[in-house]
Amino acid sequence: MFNLDGKVALVTGSSRGIGKAIAVALAAQSASVIVSSRTSKACEAAATEIRDLGGDAIAIRCDINRREELESLVDKSLEERGKIDILVCNAAVNPYFGPLSEIDDSAYERTMDANVKHTLLLCNRVLPQMAERRNGSVIIVSSIAGLKGTGTLGIYAISKAAELQLARNLAVEWGDRNIRVNSIAPGLIRTDFSRALWENPDVYEATISSYPLRRIGEPNDVAGAAVFLASNASEFVTGQTIIVDGGSTIGGTVQR
């Protein structure tokens, strides 16, 4: 049910953190994985690690902030592997920390372009070849920030909320070609991207006080959800958001 033998998966932002964990997990289920991020060296290191574990992986560098590089990423992926069955849109940016009343145009545009506009662009380049085979799975890695209000991560949260709606819309538009589009909304995960939040003991304790599982997540916690959405185990699931947050969105302060 979860086997991905014969499938090709393109995972953006996959040289570290959540993206790398997803790439490794997909390869462990026999998918051929295309590792992509901004740095060639980091991409190749992640792809080599997957191959050393017995998986199949290649590296293609891409900066998601550059439209021409996104287009080239898809073209090169199709040249190298002939198709893309699974698309994981994981790469994202968060250049601004503070209230929306103080954000400048540059930070706003960079966040919305990278997290929303270019995610849509990537999907629009990949989905047509999925439609030709009448099969495909798209996974957009969003965040629980897209489900909640925040005093300091406003523009990031807005972009993540837009990604959740993007998954729903694409699921409706492409569903008749047997393409499933879903999203994952992680809570706080132990990655370099969120290091400032979990490395501070006071912030960490305040955070897990509202997590019923009493811990933050690890990248592999998200990878399991991605394998489910990529595989036949979820073949009747589309337009949905799987929340992977240790229960933080449903728990107040944990009572013990």
TATA-V377401 format. One record per residue. RES is the residue in one letter. OMEGA is omega in radians with two decimals (NA if undefined). D_CENTER is the distance of its C-alpha to the mean C-alpha in whole Angstrom. Layout:
BEGIN
{{RES | OMEGA | D_CENTER} {RES | OMEGA | D_CENTER}}
END
This chain:
BEGIN
{{M | -3.11 | 22} {F | -3.10 | 19} {N | -3.10 | 20} {L | 3.14 | 18} {D | -3.14 | 21} {G | -3.14 | 22} {K | 3.07 | 18} {V | -3.10 | 16} {A | 3.02 | 12} {L | -3.09 | 11} {V | 3.11 | 8} {T | -3.13 | 7} {G | -2.96 | 8} {S | 3.10 | 9} {S | 3.12 | 12} {R | 3.00 | 12} {G | -3.10 | 10} {I | -3.11 | 7} {G | 3.12 | 6} {K | 3.13 | 10} {A | 3.10 | 11} {I | 3.14 | 8} {A | 3.14 | 11} {V | -3.11 | 14} {A | 3.10 | 13} {L | 3.11 | 13} {A | 3.12 | 16} {A | 3.06 | 18} {Q | 3.00 | 18} {S | 3.02 | 19} {A | 2.97 | 17} {S | -2.95 | 17} {V | 3.01 | 14} {I | -3.12 | 14} {V | -3.12 | 13} {S | 2.99 | 12} {S | -3.01 | 12} {R | -3.02 | 15} {T | -3.12 | 18} {S | -3.10 | 19} {K | -3.12 | 21} {A | 3.10 | 18} {C | -3.10 | 16} {E | 3.11 | 19} {A | 3.13 | 20} {A | 3.12 | 16} {A | 3.10 | 17} {T | 3.11 | 21} {E | 3.11 | 20} {I | 3.12 | 18} {R | 3.12 | 22} {D | 3.10 | 24} {L | 3.11 | 22} {G | -3.14 | 23} {G | 3.12 | 20} {D | -3.11 | 20} {A | 2.98 | 18} {I | -3.11 | 18} {A | 3.04 | 17} {I | -3.11 | 17} {R | 3.09 | 17} {C | 2.99 | 15} {D | -3.07 | 15} {I | 3.12 | 13} {N | -3.09 | 15} {R | -3.08 | 18} {R | -3.08 | 18} {E | 3.11 | 21} {E | 3.05 | 18} {L | 3.13 | 15} {E | 3.12 | 18} {S | 3.12 | 20} {L | 3.14 | 16} {V | -3.13 | 17} {D | -3.13 | 20} {K | 3.12 | 20} {S | 3.13 | 18} {L | 3.09 | 20} {E | -3.06 | 23} {E | -3.01 | 22} {R | 3.03 | 21} {G | -3.12 | 23} {K | 2.99 | 20} {I | -3.13 | 16} {D | -3.06 | 16} {I | 3.08 | 12} {L | 3.07 | 9} {V | 3.13 | 6} {C | -3.05 | 5} {N | -3.07 | 3} {A | -3.12 | 6} {A | 3.08 | 8} {V | 3.06 | 12} {N | -3.01 | 14} {P | -3.03 | 18} {Y | 3.09 | 20} {F | -3.11 | 21} {G | -3.09 | 23} {P | 3.14 | 25} {L | -3.12 | 24} {S | -3.09 | 28} {E | -3.10 | 28} {I | 3.10 | 25} {D | -3.07 | 26} {D | -3.08 | 25} {S | -3.14 | 23} {A | 3.10 | 21} {Y | -3.08 | 20} {E | -3.13 | 20} {R | -3.12 | 18} {T | -3.09 | 15} {M | 3.12 | 15} {D | -3.07 | 16} {A | -3.00 | 13} {N | -3.08 | 10} {V | -3.07 | 12} {K | -3.07 | 15} {H | 2.99 | 13} {T | 3.08 | 10} {L | 3.12 | 13} {L | -3.14 | 15} {L | 3.12 | 13} {C | -3.12 | 13} {N | 3.09 | 16} {R | -3.04 | 17} {V | -2.99 | 15} {L | -3.13 | 16} {P | 3.13 | 20} {Q | 2.99 | 21} {M | -3.10 | 19} {A | 3.12 | 21} {E | 3.13 | 24} {R | -3.12 | 24} {R | 3.10 | 23} {N | 3.08 | 20} {G | 3.09 | 16} {S | 3.08 | 13} {V | 3.13 | 10} {I | 3.11 | 7} {I | 3.13 | 5} {V | -3.12 | 3} {S | -3.10 | 6} {S | 3.03 | 9} {I | 3.04 | 13} {A | 3.11 | 14} {G | -3.12 | 13} {L | -3.01 | 16} {K | 3.00 | 18} {G | -3.13 | 21} {T | -3.14 | 21} {G | -3.03 | 24} {T | -3.10 | 22} {L | -2.98 | 18} {G | -3.06 | 19} {I | 3.05 | 18} {Y | 3.14 | 14} {A | 3.11 | 15} {I | 3.14 | 16} {S | -3.14 | 13} {K | 3.04 | 11} {A | 3.10 | 13} {A | 3.10 | 14} {E | 3.11 | 10} {L | 3.11 | 11} {Q | 3.09 | 15} {L | 3.11 | 13} {A | -3.14 | 12} {R | -3.12 | 15} {N | 3.13 | 17} {L | 3.10 | 16} {A | 3.12 | 16} {V | -3.05 | 20} {E | -3.02 | 20} {W | -3.08 | 19} {G | -3.12 | 20} {D | 3.01 | 24} {R | 3.09 | 23} {N | 3.04 | 21} {I | 3.12 | 17} {R | 3.12 | 15} {V | -3.13 | 12} {N | 3.11 | 10} {S | 3.04 | 8} {I | 3.12 | 7} {A | 3.12 | 9} {P | 2.91 | 9} {G | 3.13 | 13} {L | -3.12 | 14} {I | -3.09 | 13} {R | 3.10 | 15} {T | 3.07 | 13} {D | -3.11 | 15} {F | -3.08 | 13} {S | -3.04 | 14} {R | -3.10 | 18} {A | -3.11 | 20} {L | -3.06 | 19} {W | -3.11 | 20} {E | 3.11 | 22} {N | -3.06 | 25} {P | -3.12 | 27} {D | 3.12 | 28} {V | -3.14 | 24} {Y | -3.12 | 23} {E | 3.12 | 26} {A | -3.13 | 26} {T | -3.04 | 22} {I | 3.09 | 23} {S | 3.12 | 26} {S | 3.12 | 24} {Y | 3.12 | 22} {P | 3.13 | 24} {L | 3.04 | 23} {R | 3.03 | 24} {R | 2.98 | 21} {I | -3.09 | 18} {G | 3.02 | 15} {E | -3.12 | 14} {P | -3.14 | 11} {N | 3.09 | 13} {D | 3.12 | 13} {V | -3.11 | 9} {A | 3.13 | 10} {G | 3.10 | 12} {A | 3.13 | 11} {A | 3.10 | 9} {V | 3.10 | 12} {F | -3.09 | 14} {L | 3.14 | 12} {A | -2.95 | 12} {S | 3.09 | 16} {N | 3.10 | 19} {A | -3.11 | 19} {S | -3.01 | 17} {E | 3.06 | 19} {F | 3.14 | 20} {V | 3.08 | 17} {T | 3.14 | 16} {G | -3.04 | 15} {Q | 3.05 | 14} {T | 3.03 | 12} {I | -3.13 | 12} {I | -3.11 | 13} {V | -2.95 | 12} {D | 3.14 | 14} {G | 3.13 | 18} {G | -3.04 | 19} {S | -3.11 | 19} {T | 3.12 | 19} {I | -3.10 | 22} {G | 2.94 | 24} {G | 3.03 | 27} {T | -3.06 | 28} {V | 3.10 | 29} {Q | -3.14 | 32} {R | NA | 34}}
END
